[in-house]
Amino acid sequence: MEPADKYHINLLGDAEQALRLTRLKELMRQAGIRQGLVRNNANIYYLTGRVFRGYVYVNTELDSPRYFVRQPNHLISPDHSLLHRIRKPEEIPGLLAQGGIDTSAPIALELDAVNYAEACRLAAAFGQTPEQNLSGALRQSRAVKTERELQMVRESGIKQTLVYERIPHLFREGMTDLEFQIEIERALRLEGCLGQFRVGGSDMEIFMGNILTGENGDTPSPYDFAMGGEGQDPSLPVGANGTVIRPDKPVMVDMNGNFNGYMTDMTRMYVSGTPTEAADKANRLSADICAALAAMMAPGVKAADLYNKALAMATEAGMAEYFMGHRSHAGFVGHGVGIEINESPVLAPRSRDVLQAGNVIAVEPKFVIPGVGAVGIENTYIVHDHAGAEAATKAPETITRLD
């Protein structure tokens, strides 16, 4: 049954939700988990197609999840036994018991996402202490997208590409990087971008993206992004800092691609005037690396091998010193993307991830060259069951003139 009401707790429909739950429950079994409680917004969205304040209870022995909702109070379910309105999580075990569900097994929680106090409270509601971690199974499940998820990624990629193609017309001579970013943000929002840049991890923050030009491209950031930047204020030290966009200086644009809850990640280069030979060389190398890695992508390929290929190409071109940074180097060349911008798999030298069909991976081989700036592109790719990935982001890869 597909939901006919916009207030249905499950906006995915039974068939799509079953695909996701089947995979999640198999991963739970492999991890020795029988029951788990989902609290994180990104994971609730993954399992239901909406965000609400509350919990989704998943049991490997049950066909359907149980929903425990605190807010909003207008959500519905055709099967009234599946949805419960609660004031506090301590009510959950009793409601499950009333439905004949055995809750004596260890309760797995998203220990990578909820804080310690909340984890203790949720586990105590079941008469336990927090021990089993549900985050790994959820992360692995979300890494392999269903066909519906892949279509949502494609839709975001189409809209993000349309906006990127308009970017040269948004520039005015004398603009700062921040003024330029604001105009791009406006164009994205008018195209339907949700604005939210959902990032996993308590120490990751950013607002709608990153514009870098000049020496700011070589400013390290405390966040685990490929590129840094000083930002406007020490409270959010990343990205544009008010640098005036000078003629012939490359401008790196890495902006928000979230149009429907599933993100695409794309970086392109622009210049007012003529790009220097060094910038042009670095950008062509970045595009070549993206193409080479996309051609390699197939089920069974090791994520570390993709990183090593990128590094080898940078080294052969004499650019290893500037690869993924200069004053500070990022430890990866790509990452999974979907509901959050930093999902699995991760293309890093010590990554244990192995590619699977349905992975969505952003590849971003970038270079920071003193005196030139930050240069490089980024594309989002969909891994299929054969060699050669599909690009979801298709804006021109050459450095585009702003005037």
N, C-alpha and C positions, 0 to 999 in steps of 0.2 A: 504494500500500500504506500503510495506517495502522499505526503501531507498536503491537504487541501486548504489548510488554514495557516495564515502567517503567524499565528500564535502557538502553533504546534511546537512542543518541546524539541522534537526531532525534525529539523528542516532538511535533513539529508534524504529522507525517505528510507523505508525499510531495507531496500536492496543495497543502496550505497552504504548505509550504516553497517550492514552485515559484512560487507567486504572489509571494512576497516576493523570491525570487532573481531572477525575471524583471524586476521593477521595479528592483532594485538594479543588475543588470548593464546595463540600459539607461542608467541614470544614470552608471554607470562609463564606458560607451562615450562618452556625451556629454562627459565630462570627460577623455577621452583615456586612460583607465586600462584596462589589459588584465588585470592580476592584482593582488589585494590580500590582506592578511593581517589578520584581525580578532582583537583581543586583549581589548578592553574587555568587561566582564561584561554590560552592558546590550545591546550589539550581539550578543554570543554568544547571549544569551537570545532576542533578536529573530530570529536565524537558525536556532535549534535548539529553542527552548522550554525550555531548561534552562541553568544556569550551570555551567561547569567550568573548571578551570585549564588553559589551553592556547590553541589557535588554530584559527580556521576560515579555510581558504584558499579564496578565490573567484576563479575565472578566467572571463572572459566567453566563452571558447571551450569550456568544459566544462559539461555538464548538471548535474553534482552537485558540491557543495563537498567538500573534503577536511578531515578532522578530525585534529588533532594534540593528544593529550591527555597532560597530565602527572599530573593528579589529578582525580577518583578513578580507580582502575584497574579498575572493574567495568563500565564502559560498553561497549556492544556495538553492532554494525551488521551486518545480514544480508549486506551486501556488504563483505567484509573488506578490499577494496582501498581503501575510503574512510576507514577509521579506523586511525590509527597511534599507538602509545604511545611517548612520547619522554621523554628526561631533560632535553634542552636544545633551544632553537630552532635551533641550528646543524645539527641533523639534518634539518630540514624540506626544504631544497633537494635533498639526495641522495635522500630518499624520493620526492619528486615526480619526479625524473629517472628513478628505477627504474620509475615508472608511465608513462614516455614523455611526460611533461609538460615542455614548453619553458619555462624560468623566466628566460630572458634579458631579457625586458621589464622595465622599471622596476617595482619592487614598491611598491605604494601601502600606506601605513600610516595608522592613526588618529592623525594628528599633533595633533589637538585633545584627545586622551585619554591617550596614552602619554607618559611623560617623555622627555626628550632622550636620556638614556643608553640607555634601552630601544629607542628608535627607531633609534639608531645601531647597536646590537647586532643588531637584526632585519634592518636593511638590509645590514649587513656580512655576515650569513649568506648573503645572495644576491650578495655581491661588489659591493655598491652603497653609496651614501650615501642618507639619507632625503630624498626630494624630493617625490614625489607624495603628496597627502593624500587618504585615503579617507573622512575624517570627513564631508565635505560630502555625498557621495553617500549615505552611511548615514543622515545626518540628514534628507535629502530623502525617502529611501525610507520611513523610519519615520514621517514626517509624514502620509502617506496610509495609513490603516489598512485592513486587509482586513475582511471581514464578521466573521470570527472575532475579530479584535482589537476591533472595535466591540462585539460581544456581551460581551466581557470587561469593557470599559469600562462598559457598561450594568449588568452584574452588580455591579461595584464601587459604582456609583452607587446601586443599590437598597440595598445593605447600609449604605453611608455615610448615606443618608437615614434608614434605620431607627434608627441610633444617634443622629443629630441630633434626632430626634423624642423621644428619651428624655432628652435633656440637661437639660430643666427639672427632672426628678425627681432629678437627681444633685446638685443644689445644696443647701447648708445655709448658713443665715445665719452670717456671720462668716468664711466661707471666704476664703482668698487666691486669686489667679488661678492660682497654682501648684497648690494643693490641688484646685481645680476641674479643672485640666487633667489631673491624675493620675486623677481619677475618670472623666473622658471617655476617657482612654487605656485604662483598664481595660475600659470598656464596648466600645470599639472592638476590643480584643484578644479579648474573649469572643465577639464577633460574627464573628471570623475575620480581623481585620486583621493583616497580616504584620508590621506595626511599622516596616518599612524605608521610609524616605522617600528614594527614590533621586533624586539631583539631579546633573545634569551640570555639570562645571566644577570645577577644583581649589580654587576659593576660595568654594564654596557649601556651607554646613553648616546642618543643623537637626535637631531631634529630635522627630519625630511631629507637629509642628504648632506653632501659635501662638495663644495666648490673650492678649488685650490689654484692659486696662481703665484708666480714669483717665488721668493724665498720662503713664503709660508708653507709651500709644499714640502719643505725639509724640516718642519717643526714637529718634533715627536709628540705623540698624544698618549695619555695613560690607557686608552681603550684599545681593544684587540681588533682594530680595523686595519685594512691594508695600508691606508694613508692616514695621516694625522691632521695637522693644522692647529694653529693657536686658538681659534674660536674667538668669540666676542668677549668672553668673560671667563675667569678661572673656574666658575661654577659649571661650565660646559666647555672644557678645553679641547675642542675639535672643530676643524673646518674653517670657513671664511672668517677673516679677522679685519676686514675693511681695507685690504690692499687694493690700490687702484690698478685696474687692468691696463697694462702698458702695451704699446705696439710691439708685435713680434714675440711677446711672452706667451707661452702656452697656458691655456685655461682648462683644467680638468673638471668635468661635470659628472658627478656620481649621485644621482637624485632618486627619490622615492618612486618605486614602481608598484605600489599597492593600490589596486583598483577594485578588488573584490574579496579581500582577505587572504589572497595568495600573491606573493610578491615576485617580481622579476628584478634582477640587479643588472644595471648597465652603466658603463662609463664610456664617455666619448671625449675627444679632445677638440678644442676650438682655439682660434687665434685671431687677434685683431692685427691685420698686417700679413706678414709672411713668416711661416715657421722657420726656425733655424735648422740647419742640416742635422744637428745633434737631436733636436726634438723629432724631426721627421724620421730619422733612423730608429730612435727608440720606439716611436709609435708603430712603425712597420714591423719591428721585431715583436712587439706585443701582439699585434694582429697575427703574425706568423705562429707565435706560441699558442694562441687561442685555437687557431686552425689545426695545428698539430695535435694538441690535446683532445680536441673534439673528434678528430679522426681515430684516435686511440680508444676512445670511450666505448666500452662494451661490458656486459656482465662478466665478472671474474677478474677484471683488471684491477690491480692494486692501486689505491689512491696515492700511495707513496711513489709508485712508478711514474705517475703523471707529474708529481712535483719534481722528481728527479729529471724528467725529460725537459721540463721548463727551465730548470737550473742549468742543464747541459747546454741548451740553446743560448741562454744568456751568457754563459761562460765562453762558448765558441765565438760569440759576437763581441767579446771583450767588455761585456756589460755586467758581469757578475757583481762588481763592487756597488752598483746602483740598483740591483735587482731587489724589489720589494722594500725599497727604502735606502737611505744613505746614513743619516745620523742614527736612525733606529730602523731595524729590519723586521718586517712581519714574518712570522714563521710558517706561512702557508701561501699557496698561490690560488686557492679556490676553496669553495665551501658549499654545502648544501643550502638550498633556499626553498621557502614555501610559506607557511604561516608565519614563521620567523625568518629573519635574514641570515641567521647563523645556525643552520641545521646540519645534519650528517648527510653524506660523508664529508670529511675534511681532507683536502689535498695538501698534505704536510709530510715532511721527510720521515717522521716516526709514526705516521698514521697506520692503524691496523685495519682501516676500512677497506672493503672490497666492493667495487661497483655492482649494482643490480639494475635490471631493467625497471624503469619507473623513478630512478633517482633524478633529481633536478639539481644541477650544479652550476654555480657561478664561477667562472674562471677569470681571474684578474691579474695577469702578469704586468706589473707596473714598475716604473723606474723613477728614481729621484736623482737628478743630475745637478750638481752645484752650478750656479750661474744660469741654469736653464729652467729648472722647475720640475714638477711632477708630471710624468708622461706615461700614457698607457691606456688601453681599453679594457672593458669587461663585458662579457656576454653570459647570458644564462642559457644552459643547454639541458635538453631532455635526453636521458639515456634510454635507448631502445634495446631490443633483444639481439641486435646485430651491431657490428662495428660501425662507428660514425654516429655522432650525436646530432640532434635537431636543435638549431638555434631558435630560441624564443624571442630574442632581441635582435633587431635587424636594421638598426640605423647605420648609415655609412661609417666605415671604420677609419677612413683617412681623417687627417686634421682638417676641420672645416673652418673656412674664413668667417669671421663675424661681421665683416664689412664688405 
